[in-house]
Amino acid sequence: MSMFCYQCQETAKNTGCTVMGVCGKTEEVANLQDLLIYAVKGISEIVVKTNTNVADIAKINHEVIKSLFITITNANFDADAIEAQIVNVLGLRDQLAKDASYQGNNDAAVFSVSSREDMLKKAASVGVLATENEDVRSLRELIIYGVKGMAAYVEHALNIGKENNDIYAFTYEALAATLNDSLSADDLVALTLKTGELGVSAMALLDEANTSRYGNPEITTVNIGVRKNPAILISGHDLVDMEQLLEQTQGTGVDVYTHGEMLPAHYYPAFKKYDNFAGNYGNAWWKQVTEFESFRGPILFTTNCIVPPKNPEVAARIYTTGATGFPGCKHIEADENGKKDFSEIIALAKTLQSPDEIETGTIVGGFAHNQVFALADKVVDAVKSGAIKKFFVMAGCDGRMKSRDYYTEFAEKLPKDTVILTAGCAKYRYNKLQLGDIGGIPRVLDAGQCNDSYSLALIALKLKEVFELNDVNDLPIAYNIAWYEQKAVIVLLALLHLGVKNIHLGPTLPGFLSPNVAKVLVDTFGIAGMGSVDADMELFMNA
């Protein structure tokens, strides 16, 4: 096989992509990503073995986080950019080894390459399948994917100026552990749960960063139609990029629309002052191939969720920034102060048509933890009176598979005395359905982006406190979660760390779980796969 990757839900045959990624990445990109991760493991080995204080290596911390983010599904398809990052990381690794007087000989910490050809040759021997034991491989990759997801949240927080050295230290601990052949499966299971613990810390860090800078999300009605002005579509997750784009487009006659996971930007008070912040365009990430054609204007990708464009005209309108990249698309770097110049995108927008309208109406969101806490009395009264019988956490990711129609059908068939708690792009399966409300409480409460699953955990813990329960699993809350990529993996591990059990995960259980590891998750935490809508509905409602 020319490559091997099984980190996302859509991996070929749920066993692994071996020729080209279902996501669209080439074998060259896949193998370079493997080598980048291996180089980062080498840095981790040096940090751990020399007891390096992470507070003293800020630049390395930041580049390690960026490297992990680059390798997340649908983030970076640019082989040249990944090669440059490998060179960068190896230079940092070698300087660190010298400064810290590293005396070890672990291959990840000492290997060298001098060309793209060398890189690809080396990558062939250090990828996922380099770990021969299936169960050890499964646990190592589960940890790595959790750390990748965590890195995404850490980078967003870093862009706002918030850091947590404990998270950096654990990142090195976890990655170095994946090189340690003396660790048992039990050791790796314990490390997996610790990954979930630090995942909670990462989500809390990002929540603090976002709310301290932009205010607490509040109930907001978002327009899904269009106006007649030229416009820019911003996709991804990074709110600092959102802020800078709104600042630079103000007064230019160019509107800004959110796409995909950027929808929750509308919920933050700080962004409501921009009169050119027009609304949300389109749906979840995978529909961009057609929706970008009808948008007409430029598209800015701030993070992952790129689908390789098939239309050259659309590709010419796509810009990337941060950890993202795609061959032939202009990449915008930040200056030394973190500022990005979006003037080229704005100038292009002025020359293009306004978006074609693909739908009309509004959607409502903004139900993060602070807003729900403000409604706590109303929610509690509804539960006590029986008006709300059950909450369903249906957070996570959307995807292309036909099987994901399950989530729309499930939402439609839920009894009218139930409420959906959601975050992430999975909401696009049901957030435009007319599901009504319960005593003024909408039956779909959207907390925000995938990282805002933290809000859903806080809401559950708050309800546990209000109802004076000893166990979060005694609440009338069921978990029917869709996953796609590594940020969903860290959310899952975080929920497991918080003690949440009996989570249904779909459309398929991860392909990277070996049968034995899957059995541990099933037996210990009650993890289950997706069944039929009717069977799952009956199971949930009778639990």
C-alpha positions in Angstrom: 0.0 0.0 0.0 1.2 3.5 -0.8 -0.2 5.1 2.4 -2.3 4.2 5.4 -4.7 6.5 7.3 -7.7 5.6 9.4 -8.1 8.7 11.5 -11.5 9.8 10.3 -15.0 8.3 10.3 -15.1 8.0 6.5 -11.9 6.0 6.1 -12.2 3.5 3.3 -14.3 0.4 4.3 -13.9 1.6 7.9 -10.5 0.0 7.9 -8.1 2.5 6.3 -7.3 4.5 3.2 -4.4 2.9 1.4 -4.2 4.6 -2.0 -5.7 8.0 -1.5 -7.6 9.6 1.3 -11.4 9.6 1.1 -10.9 13.2 2.3 -8.9 13.9 -0.9 -5.4 13.9 0.4 -2.8 12.3 -1.8 -0.5 9.5 -0.7 2.4 12.1 -0.7 0.5 14.4 1.7 -0.5 11.5 3.9 3.0 10.2 4.2 4.5 13.7 4.9 1.9 14.2 7.6 3.0 10.9 9.1 6.6 12.1 9.1 5.6 15.5 10.7 3.9 13.6 13.5 7.0 11.4 14.0 9.2 14.5 14.1 6.9 16.0 16.8 7.2 12.8 18.7 11.0 13.3 18.6 10.7 16.7 20.2 8.4 15.1 22.8 11.0 12.4 23.6 13.6 15.0 24.2 11.4 17.2 26.4 10.4 14.2 28.5 13.8 12.6 28.8 15.6 15.8 29.7 12.8 17.2 32.0 12.7 20.3 29.9 10.5 23.0 31.5 7.8 23.8 28.9 7.7 27.4 30.0 11.2 27.8 28.6 10.4 26.6 25.1 7.4 28.7 24.1 8.3 28.8 20.4 8.6 25.0 20.3 5.3 24.6 22.1 3.5 26.7 19.5 5.1 24.9 16.5 4.2 21.5 18.0 0.6 22.5 18.4 0.5 23.9 14.8 2.1 20.7 13.5 -0.6 18.6 15.1 -3.3 20.8 13.8 -1.9 20.7 10.3 -2.4 16.9 10.2 -6.1 17.0 11.3 -8.5 15.7 8.7 -9.3 18.2 5.9 -6.9 20.9 7.2 -3.9 20.9 5.0 -3.5 19.3 1.5 -0.3 21.3 0.5 2.7 19.0 0.4 5.1 21.9 0.1 3.7 23.5 3.2 4.0 20.3 5.2 7.5 19.7 3.9 8.5 23.2 5.1 7.0 22.5 8.5 8.9 19.2 8.8 12.1 21.1 8.1 11.1 23.7 10.7 10.3 21.1 13.3 13.5 19.2 12.8 15.5 22.3 13.2 13.8 23.1 16.4 14.2 19.5 17.6 18.0 19.5 16.9 18.5 22.8 18.7 16.5 21.6 21.6 18.5 18.4 21.8 21.7 20.5 21.9 20.4 23.0 24.4 19.0 20.3 26.7 22.0 18.0 26.4 19.9 15.1 25.1 21.9 11.9 25.3 19.4 9.4 24.0 19.3 7.7 20.6 15.5 7.3 20.0 15.2 7.4 16.2 12.4 10.0 16.3 14.8 12.3 18.1 17.8 11.9 15.9 16.8 10.9 12.3 17.7 13.3 9.5 16.4 13.9 6.0 17.8 16.1 3.2 15.1 16.0 0.5 11.4 15.3 -0.2 12.5 11.9 -1.5 14.3 11.2 1.9 11.2 12.3 3.7 8.9 10.0 1.8 11.3 7.1 2.2 11.5 7.7 6.0 7.7 8.2 6.3 7.1 4.7 4.9 8.8 3.2 8.0 7.3 5.4 10.7 3.6 5.6 10.0 0.6 4.0 11.8 1.5 0.5 10.8 5.0 0.7 12.2 3.3 -0.5 15.5 2.8 -4.2 14.8 0.6 -5.1 17.8 -3.0 -4.3 16.8 -4.2 -3.3 20.3 -1.1 -1.2 21.1 -1.4 0.5 17.7 -5.1 1.2 18.4 -4.5 2.7 21.8 -1.5 4.8 20.6 -3.6 6.2 17.7 -6.5 6.9 20.0 -4.2 9.0 22.2 -2.6 10.7 19.2 -6.0 11.6 17.6 -7.1 12.9 21.0 -4.0 15.1 21.3 -4.5 16.3 17.7 -8.1 17.4 18.5 -6.9 19.0 21.7 -4.2 20.9 19.7 -6.9 22.6 17.6 -8.6 24.0 20.6 -5.2 25.1 22.2 -4.2 26.9 19.0 -7.5 28.9 18.9 -6.9 29.9 22.6 -3.3 30.8 21.8 -4.4 33.1 19.1 -6.4 35.0 21.7 -3.4 35.0 24.1 -4.4 32.2 26.5 -2.1 29.3 27.3 -1.9 26.4 29.8 1.6 24.9 30.3 0.0 21.8 31.8 -1.5 21.0 28.4 1.8 21.5 26.6 3.5 19.2 29.2 0.9 16.5 28.7 1.1 16.7 24.9 4.8 15.9 25.2 4.1 13.1 27.7 1.5 11.5 25.6 3.4 11.7 22.3 6.6 10.4 23.9 4.6 7.5 25.4 3.6 6.4 21.9 7.3 5.6 21.3 7.7 3.6 24.5 7.4 -0.1 23.7 7.6 -1.0 27.5 4.2 0.4 28.2 1.4 -2.1 28.6 -2.1 -1.9 27.2 -3.3 -1.0 30.7 -0.8 1.9 30.8 -2.1 3.2 27.5 -5.7 2.9 28.6 -4.8 5.1 31.6 -3.1 7.5 29.3 -6.2 7.6 27.1 -8.3 8.7 30.1 -5.8 11.3 31.0 -6.0 12.6 27.5 -9.7 13.1 28.2 -8.9 15.0 31.4 -6.6 17.4 29.6 -9.1 17.7 26.8 -11.5 19.2 29.4 -8.8 21.6 30.4 -8.2 22.6 26.7 -11.9 23.2 26.1 -12.1 25.2 29.3 -9.1 27.3 28.2 -10.7 28.0 24.8 -14.1 28.8 26.4 -12.3 31.3 28.8 -10.4 32.8 25.8 -13.5 33.2 23.6 -15.8 34.6 26.3 -13.3 36.9 27.9 -12.7 38.6 24.5 -16.0 38.4 22.8 -18.5 38.0 25.6 -20.8 35.1 26.5 -22.8 33.7 23.6 -26.5 34.8 23.8 -29.7 33.7 22.1 -29.4 35.0 18.6 -31.5 34.8 15.4 -29.3 34.4 12.3 -30.4 35.2 8.8 -29.8 32.4 6.3 -30.8 34.4 3.2 -28.6 36.9 1.3 -28.3 40.6 0.6 -27.3 42.3 -2.6 -23.8 43.3 -1.7 -20.5 41.6 -2.7 -19.4 39.3 0.0 -16.8 37.1 1.6 -17.6 33.7 3.1 -15.5 32.7 6.2 -15.3 29.0 7.1 -13.6 27.0 9.9 -13.5 27.8 13.6 -11.0 30.6 14.4 -12.7 33.7 15.9 -9.6 35.9 15.8 -9.7 35.5 12.0 -13.4 36.3 12.1 -12.7 39.5 14.1 -9.9 40.7 11.9 -12.0 40.1 8.7 -14.9 42.0 10.1 -12.7 44.9 11.1 -11.1 45.1 7.7 -14.3 44.9 5.7 -16.2 47.4 7.8 -17.2 50.4 5.6 -16.0 48.7 2.4 -19.4 47.7 1.1 -18.4 44.0 1.4 -20.6 41.7 3.5 -19.3 38.8 5.5 -21.2 35.5 5.8 -20.3 32.6 8.0 -20.2 29.0 6.8 -20.2 25.7 8.5 -18.7 25.8 12.0 -18.3 29.5 11.9 -22.1 30.0 12.3 -21.7 30.4 16.2 -19.7 33.6 15.7 -23.1 35.3 15.4 -23.9 34.4 19.0 -21.0 36.5 20.5 -22.0 40.0 21.5 -18.7 41.5 20.2 -19.5 40.7 16.6 -23.0 42.2 16.6 -21.7 45.7 16.1 -20.7 45.0 12.5 -23.5 46.0 10.2 -21.9 44.1 7.3 -22.0 40.8 9.3 -24.8 39.5 7.1 -25.7 36.0 8.1 -24.9 32.3 7.5 -24.6 30.8 4.1 -25.1 27.1 3.4 -24.8 24.1 5.5 -22.2 21.7 6.8 -18.7 21.4 5.4 -19.3 18.6 2.9 -21.8 20.6 0.9 -19.3 23.3 0.0 -18.5 21.8 -3.4 -21.9 23.1 -4.7 -22.5 25.9 -2.3 -19.2 27.7 -3.0 -20.2 27.9 -6.6 -23.4 29.7 -5.9 -21.8 32.0 -3.3 -19.8 33.8 -6.1 -17.4 35.6 -3.7 -14.1 34.7 -2.1 -13.9 32.0 0.6 -11.5 32.2 3.6 -10.6 28.9 5.4 -9.4 29.6 8.9 -9.2 25.9 10.0 -10.0 22.4 8.8 -13.0 21.3 6.8 -11.7 21.9 3.3 -13.1 19.7 0.6 -10.7 19.7 -2.5 -12.5 22.0 -5.0 -13.4 20.4 -8.3 -14.1 23.7 -10.1 -11.0 25.8 -11.0 -13.1 28.9 -10.8 -14.0 28.1 -7.2 -10.4 27.2 -6.3 -9.3 30.6 -7.5 -11.5 32.2 -5.0 -10.3 30.1 -2.0 -7.8 31.6 0.5 -6.3 29.7 3.4 -4.7 30.8 6.7 -3.4 29.3 9.9 -2.9 25.5 9.8 -4.8 25.1 6.6 -3.5 24.8 3.1 -4.4 23.7 -0.4 -2.2 23.6 -3.5 -2.7 26.7 -5.7 -4.7 28.6 -3.1 -3.3 31.8 -1.7 -2.1 31.4 1.9 -2.3 34.4 4.3 0.3 34.5 7.1 0.1 36.6 10.3 2.8 39.1 11.0 4.8 39.1 14.2 1.9 40.7 16.0 -0.7 38.2 14.9 -2.3 40.6 12.4 -3.4 39.3 9.0 -3.9 41.4 5.8 -7.1 40.4 4.1 -7.0 43.3 1.7 -6.5 41.0 -1.3 -9.6 39.1 -0.4 -11.7 42.3 0.0 -10.5 43.7 -3.3 -11.4 40.4 -5.1 -14.9 40.4 -3.5 -15.6 43.9 -4.9 -15.1 42.5 -8.4 -17.4 39.6 -8.0 -21.2 39.1 -8.0 -23.2 39.0 -4.8 -24.2 35.5 -3.5 -27.0 33.6 -5.1 -29.8 32.9 -2.6 -30.1 29.2 -1.8 -32.5 29.4 1.1 -34.4 31.9 3.2 -35.4 32.3 6.8 -33.6 32.3 10.1 -32.2 29.9 12.6 -31.7 30.4 16.4 -28.7 29.5 18.5 -26.5 30.8 21.3 -27.4 28.3 24.0 -23.9 28.0 25.6 -23.6 27.3 29.3 -23.9 30.9 30.5 -27.1 31.4 28.5 -28.6 28.1 29.6 -27.7 28.8 33.3 -29.7 32.1 32.9 -32.6 29.9 31.9 -32.0 27.3 34.5 -35.1 28.0 36.6 -37.3 27.7 33.5 -35.6 24.5 32.4 -35.8 22.9 35.8 -39.5 23.8 36.2 -40.1 22.2 32.8 -38.4 19.0 33.9 -40.1 18.9 37.2 -43.5 19.5 35.6 -42.9 16.8 33.1 -43.1 19.2 30.1 -39.5 18.1 29.3 -39.1 14.3 29.7 -35.6 13.9 28.3 -32.6 15.8 26.8 -30.7 14.3 23.9 -27.1 15.4 23.3 -26.7 15.1 19.5 -23.5 17.0 19.2 -20.5 16.2 16.9 -19.7 16.2 13.2 -21.6 15.9 10.0 -20.4 14.0 7.0 -21.2 12.9 3.5 -22.5 9.3 4.1 -26.1 8.6 3.3 -26.3 6.8 6.7 -26.2 10.2 8.4 -29.8 10.8 7.3 -30.3 8.8 10.5 -29.8 11.9 12.6 -32.4 13.9 10.7 -34.9 11.1 11.0 -34.1 10.6 14.7 -34.6 14.3 15.4 -37.9 14.3 13.5 -39.2 11.3 15.4 -38.2 12.4 18.9 -41.3 12.9 21.1 -42.3 16.5 21.4 -41.5 16.5 25.1 -37.8 16.1 24.4 -35.0 18.7 23.8 -31.9 18.3 21.6 -28.6 19.8 23.0 -26.2 20.2 20.2 -22.8 21.6 19.2 -20.6 21.2 16.1 -21.7 20.8 12.5 -23.9 17.8 13.3 -26.6 20.4 14.0 -27.1 21.0 10.3 -28.9 17.7 10.1 -31.8 19.2 12.1 -31.3 22.8 13.0 -33.6 24.0 10.2 -36.4 21.6 11.0 -39.5 23.1 12.5 -39.4 21.2 15.8 -41.1 23.9 17.8 -40.5 24.7 21.5 -41.6 23.7 25.0 -42.9 26.6 27.0 -40.7 29.0 25.0 -37.7 26.7 25.2 -36.6 25.7 21.7 -36.4 22.0 21.1 -33.0 22.4 19.5 -30.5 24.3 21.8 -27.3 25.0 19.8 -24.3 25.7 22.1 -22.0 26.5 19.2 -18.9 24.9 17.6 -17.6 21.4 18.3 -15.3 22.8 21.0 -18.4 24.2 22.7 -19.4 20.6 23.6 -17.7 21.8 26.8 -20.8 23.8 27.4 -23.0 20.7 27.1 -20.9 19.0 29.7 -21.2 22.0 32.0 -24.9 22.1 31.5 -25.2 18.4 32.5 -23.0 19.0 35.6 -25.2 22.0 36.5 -28.4 19.9 36.2 -26.8 17.2 38.3 -26.1 19.8 41.0 -29.6 21.3 40.8 -31.4 18.0 41.0 -29.0 16.9 43.8 -27.9 13.7 42.1 -24.8 11.7 42.8 -24.1 10.6 39.3 -24.3 12.5 36.0 -25.7 9.3 34.4 -28.8 9.6 36.6 -29.9 12.7 34.7 -32.7 12.4 32.0 -30.0 12.9 29.3 -29.1 10.5 26.5 -26.1 10.8 24.2 -26.5 10.1 20.5 -23.3 11.6 19.0 -22.0 11.7 15.4 -18.3 11.9 14.8 -16.0 12.6 11.9 -12.5 13.7 12.9 -10.1 14.1 15.7 -11.8 17.0 17.5 -14.7 14.7 18.0 -12.3 12.1 19.4 -11.1 14.5 22.2 -14.7 15.5 23.0 -15.5 11.8 23.4 -12.5 11.2 25.6 -13.4 14.3 27.7 -17.0 13.0 28.2 -15.5 9.6 29.3 -13.2 11.4 31.8 -16.3 13.2 33.2 -17.9 9.9 33.9 -20.5 9.9 31.1 -21.6 6.4 30.1 -23.7 4.7 27.5 -22.8 7.1 24.6 -24.1 6.0 21.2 -21.5 6.8 18.6 -22.1 6.8 14.8 -22.5 6.4 12.0 -19.8 3.8 12.7 -17.5 3.1 15.5 -13.9 4.3 14.7 -12.0 2.1 12.4 -8.9 2.7 14.5 -10.4 0.8 17.4 -9.2 -2.8 17.4 -11.8 -5.4 18.5 -10.2 -5.7 21.9 -9.9 -2.0 22.5 -13.5 -1.5 21.3 -14.6 -4.2 23.8 -12.9 -2.3 26.6 -14.8 0.9 25.7 -18.1 -1.1 25.4 -17.6 -3.0 28.7 -16.3 -0.1 30.7 -18.2 2.8 29.4 -21.2 1.4 27.6 -20.1 2.8 24.2 -22.5 1.6 21.5 -22.8 1.9 17.8 -25.8 3.3 15.8 -28.7 1.0 15.2 -32.0 1.7 13.5 -33.8 5.0 14.4 -36.8 3.2 15.8 -34.8 0.7 17.8 -32.5 3.3 19.2 -35.4 5.6 20.0 -37.1 2.8 22.0 -33.8 2.0 23.8 -33.2 5.7 24.8 -36.7 6.5 25.8 -36.9 3.4 28.1 -33.5 3.9 29.7 
